[in-house]
């Protein structure tokens, strides 16, 4: 019984933190140049972030790959338009990549 209650408490705590983490990631996204070329739902210059999430769903190492693309830039993944490197730390890039992969 004690283990069940602890498990329920841990699950409840984790679920209550999730929206706060998502809000922090959204604020980080808005504070960086990302929003000039990307939106959550609609293609602008780059793909919609929901499309990026769908393309990378279940792909092993997707967080690290996306974090690298965010930090260092990339070209050819979504057409000929290059994505420039962004002024983010490794931690910020991982936060953004993790958040993008949660979008549906």
RANORCOR-V109190 format. One record per pair of residues at least 12 apart in sequence whose ideal C-beta (glycine too) atoms are under 10 Angstrom apart, sorted by the first residue. I is the first residue (numbers start at 1). J is the second residue. If there is no record, write none. Layout:
I&J ; I&J
This chain:
18&102 ; 21&95 ; 21&98 ; 21&99 ; 21&102 ; 22&98 ; 22&99 ; 22&102 ; 22&103 ; 23&99 ; 24&95 ; 24&99 ; 25&92 ; 25&95 ; 25&96 ; 25&97 ; 25&98 ; 25&99 ; 25&100 ; 25&102 ; 25&103 ; 26&40 ; 26&96 ; 26&99 ; 28&88 ; 28&92 ; 28&93 ; 28&95 ; 28&96 ; 28&99 ; 29&49 ; 29&92 ; 29&95 ; 29&96 ; 29&99 ; 29&100 ; 31&88 ; 31&92 ; 32&70 ; 32&86 ; 32&87 ; 32&88 ; 32&92 ; 32&93 ; 32&96 ; 33&84 ; 33&86 ; 33&87 ; 33&88 ; 34&46 ; 34&49 ; 34&70 ; 34&83 ; 34&86 ; 34&88 ; 34&96 ; 34&100 ; 35&49 ; 37&81 ; 37&83 ; 37&84 ; 38&51 ; 38&52 ; 38&83 ; 38&100 ; 40&53 ; 40&100 ; 40&103 ; 41&103 ; 43&78 ; 45&78 ; 45&79 ; 45&81 ; 45&83 ; 46&77 ; 46&78 ; 46&79 ; 46&81 ; 46&82 ; 46&83 ; 47&77 ; 47&78 ; 47&79 ; 47&81 ; 47&83 ; 48&103 ; 49&96 ; 49&99 ; 49&100 ; 49&101 ; 49&102 ; 49&103 ; 50&100 ; 50&103 ; 50&104 ; 51&78 ; 51&103 ; 52&66 ; 52&69 ; 52&77 ; 52&78 ; 52&97 ; 52&100 ; 52&101 ; 52&103 ; 53&66 ; 53&99 ; 53&100 ; 53&101 ; 53&102 ; 53&103 ; 53&104 ; 54&101 ; 54&103 ; 54&104 ; 55&77 ; 55&78 ; 56&97 ; 56&100 ; 56&101 ; 57&101 ; 57&104 ; 58&101 ; 59&101 ; 62&97 ; 62&98 ; 62&100 ; 62&101 ; 63&93 ; 63&94 ; 63&95 ; 63&96 ; 63&97 ; 63&98 ; 63&99 ; 63&100 ; 63&101 ; 64&93 ; 64&94 ; 64&97 ; 65&77 ; 65&97 ; 66&93 ; 66&94 ; 66&96 ; 66&97 ; 66&98 ; 66&99 ; 66&100 ; 66&101 ; 67&88 ; 67&90 ; 67&91 ; 67&92 ; 67&93 ; 67&94 ; 67&95 ; 67&96 ; 67&97 ; 67&98 ; 67&100 ; 68&90 ; 68&93 ; 68&94 ; 68&97 ; 69&83 ; 69&85 ; 69&86 ; 69&93 ; 69&97 ; 70&83 ; 70&85 ; 70&86 ; 70&88 ; 70&90 ; 70&92 ; 70&93 ; 70&94 ; 70&95 ; 70&96 ; 70&97 ; 70&100 ; 71&85 ; 71&86 ; 71&87 ; 71&88 ; 71&89 ; 71&90 ; 71&92 ; 71&93 ; 71&94 ; 71&96 ; 71&97 ; 72&84 ; 72&85 ; 72&86 ; 72&88 ; 72&93 ; 73&85 ; 73&86
